[in-house]
Amino acid sequence: MTEQVVASDNAPAREALAAPRAGSAGLFDLFVAFLQISLSGFGGAINWAHRALVEKRRWMSDEDFTETLGLCQFLPGPNIVNFAMCLGQRQHGLTGALAALAGVMAVPLAIFIVLGAFYTQFGSMALIHGVLSGISAAAAGFMITVGIRLARPHRGRALSLLFGSAAFLGMGLLRFPLVDVMLALAPASIAIAWARQR
């Protein structure tokens, strides 16, 4: 029983880049899901991705979502883009990854270009600065929500709490660079997980 639990702790991370496998999401479903996530994701799309993929569509469990996101954070580029391609690849291979990528990038890219042109023209206005300040406050609230949701699957695991607290201490309080903190903590956490699995 213990071996099964330990193996399940690492299963989502191993599956994240595994060979394509059939899933409950079709190509069009992937496109629409990530399109909705990207259009809703003001202040950060990960919170909306959790709501859409875990709570609404139930394509992933809480633990699977957290493990996959953790893997995507090691990759270069925006987390939500990495996440979309990873889930799409798991569901339908390369075509699934491209469908999810198109959903997460197409319309938001067009909106970004329009807003960029608008900001270039009117960015010096006090009203615009006030709007941006309000958006940044809302974004901070969204990120706190994301942190709480991602921590829930690990609340009963002492090692997860230990490494999570160390990461918070290093980046949040001591203000060490993200890369330095990850290089310090990732090898130890991987080694411990590998030892527990064996």
Contacts in CASP RR format, 6 or more apart in sequence:
PFRMAT RR
TARGET T0000
AUTHOR 0000-0000-0000
METHOD contacts of the structure
MODEL  1
MTEQVVASDNAPAREALAAPRAGSAGLFDLFVAFLQISLSGFGGAINWAH
RALVEKRRWMSDEDFTETLGLCQFLPGPNIVNFAMCLGQRQHGLTGALAA
LAGVMAVPLAIFIVLGAFYTQFGSMALIHGVLSGISAAAAGFMITVGIRL
ARPHRGRALSLLFGSAAFLGMGLLRFPLVDVMLALAPASIAIAWARQR
6 196 0 8 1.000
6 197 0 8 1.000
7 197 0 8 1.000
9 193 0 8 1.000
9 196 0 8 1.000
9 197 0 8 1.000
10 67 0 8 1.000
10 193 0 8 1.000
10 197 0 8 1.000
12 61 0 8 1.000
12 63 0 8 1.000
12 64 0 8 1.000
12 66 0 8 1.000
12 67 0 8 1.000
12 68 0 8 1.000
13 67 0 8 1.000
13 68 0 8 1.000
13 70 0 8 1.000
13 71 0 8 1.000
15 64 0 8 1.000
15 90 0 8 1.000
16 67 0 8 1.000
16 68 0 8 1.000
16 71 0 8 1.000
16 72 0 8 1.000
16 86 0 8 1.000
16 90 0 8 1.000
17 71 0 8 1.000
17 86 0 8 1.000
17 89 0 8 1.000
18 90 0 8 1.000
20 89 0 8 1.000
20 90 0 8 1.000
20 91 0 8 1.000
20 92 0 8 1.000
20 93 0 8 1.000
21 90 0 8 1.000
21 91 0 8 1.000
22 91 0 8 1.000
23 59 0 8 1.000
23 91 0 8 1.000
24 57 0 8 1.000
24 58 0 8 1.000
24 59 0 8 1.000
25 33 0 8 1.000
25 57 0 8 1.000
25 59 0 8 1.000
25 87 0 8 1.000
25 88 0 8 1.000
25 91 0 8 1.000
25 92 0 8 1.000
26 91 0 8 1.000
26 92 0 8 1.000
27 92 0 8 1.000
27 95 0 8 1.000
27 96 0 8 1.000
27 99 0 8 1.000
28 99 0 8 1.000
30 84 0 8 1.000
30 87 0 8 1.000
30 88 0 8 1.000
30 91 0 8 1.000
30 92 0 8 1.000
30 96 0 8 1.000
30 99 0 8 1.000
30 100 0 8 1.000
30 103 0 8 1.000
31 99 0 8 1.000
31 100 0 8 1.000
31 102 0 8 1.000
31 103 0 8 1.000
32 103 0 8 1.000
33 52 0 8 1.000
33 53 0 8 1.000
33 57 0 8 1.000
33 100 0 8 1.000
34 84 0 8 1.000
34 100 0 8 1.000
34 101 0 8 1.000
34 103 0 8 1.000
34 104 0 8 1.000
35 103 0 8 1.000
35 104 0 8 1.000
35 106 0 8 1.000
35 107 0 8 1.000
36 48 0 8 1.000
36 52 0 8 1.000
37 45 0 8 1.000
37 48 0 8 1.000
37 49 0 8 1.000
37 52 0 8 1.000
37 53 0 8 1.000
37 80 0 8 1.000
37 104 0 8 1.000
38 45 0 8 1.000
38 80 0 8 1.000
38 103 0 8 1.000
38 104 0 8 1.000
38 105 0 8 1.000
38 107 0 8 1.000
38 108 0 8 1.000
39 107 0 8 1.000
39 108 0 8 1.000
40 48 0 8 1.000
40 52 0 8 1.000
41 47 0 8 1.000
41 48 0 8 1.000
42 135 0 8 1.000
42 138 0 8 1.000
42 139 0 8 1.000
43 135 0 8 1.000
43 138 0 8 1.000
43 139 0 8 1.000
43 142 0 8 1.000
43 143 0 8 1.000
44 80 0 8 1.000
44 139 0 8 1.000
44 142 0 8 1.000
44 143 0 8 1.000
44 146 0 8 1.000
45 80 0 8 1.000
45 104 0 8 1.000
46 69 0 8 1.000
46 79 0 8 1.000
46 80 0 8 1.000
46 83 0 8 1.000
46 146 0 8 1.000
47 142 0 8 1.000
47 143 0 8 1.000
47 145 0 8 1.000
47 146 0 8 1.000
47 149 0 8 1.000
49 65 0 8 1.000
49 80 0 8 1.000
49 83 0 8 1.000
50 65 0 8 1.000
50 146 0 8 1.000
50 149 0 8 1.000
50 150 0 8 1.000
53 59 0 8 1.000
53 60 0 8 1.000
53 65 0 8 1.000
53 87 0 8 1.000
54 60 0 8 1.000
54 61 0 8 1.000
54 62 0 8 1.000
54 65 0 8 1.000
59 87 0 8 1.000
60 68 0 8 1.000
60 87 0 8 1.000
62 149 0 8 1.000
62 152 0 8 1.000
62 153 0 8 1.000
63 153 0 8 1.000
65 150 0 8 1.000
66 150 0 8 1.000
66 153 0 8 1.000
66 154 0 8 1.000
68 83 0 8 1.000
68 86 0 8 1.000
68 87 0 8 1.000
69 79 0 8 1.000
69 83 0 8 1.000
69 150 0 8 1.000
71 86 0 8 1.000
72 79 0 8 1.000
72 82 0 8 1.000
72 83 0 8 1.000
72 86 0 8 1.000
73 79 0 8 1.000
73 82 0 8 1.000
74 182 0 8 1.000
74 186 0 8 1.000
75 82 0 8 1.000
80 104 0 8 1.000
81 101 0 8 1.000
81 104 0 8 1.000
81 105 0 8 1.000
84 97 0 8 1.000
84 100 0 8 1.000
84 101 0 8 1.000
84 103 0 8 1.000
84 104 0 8 1.000
85 97 0 8 1.000
85 100 0 8 1.000
85 101 0 8 1.000
86 97 0 8 1.000
87 100 0 8 1.000
88 96 0 8 1.000
88 97 0 8 1.000
88 99 0 8 1.000
88 100 0 8 1.000
89 96 0 8 1.000
89 97 0 8 1.000
92 99 0 8 1.000
119 128 0 8 1.000
122 128 0 8 1.000
123 129 0 8 1.000
154 160 0 8 1.000
154 161 0 8 1.000
154 164 0 8 1.000
155 161 0 8 1.000
159 189 0 8 1.000
159 192 0 8 1.000
163 185 0 8 1.000
163 188 0 8 1.000
163 189 0 8 1.000
166 185 0 8 1.000
167 181 0 8 1.000
167 185 0 8 1.000
170 176 0 8 1.000
170 181 0 8 1.000
171 178 0 8 1.000
171 181 0 8 1.000
END
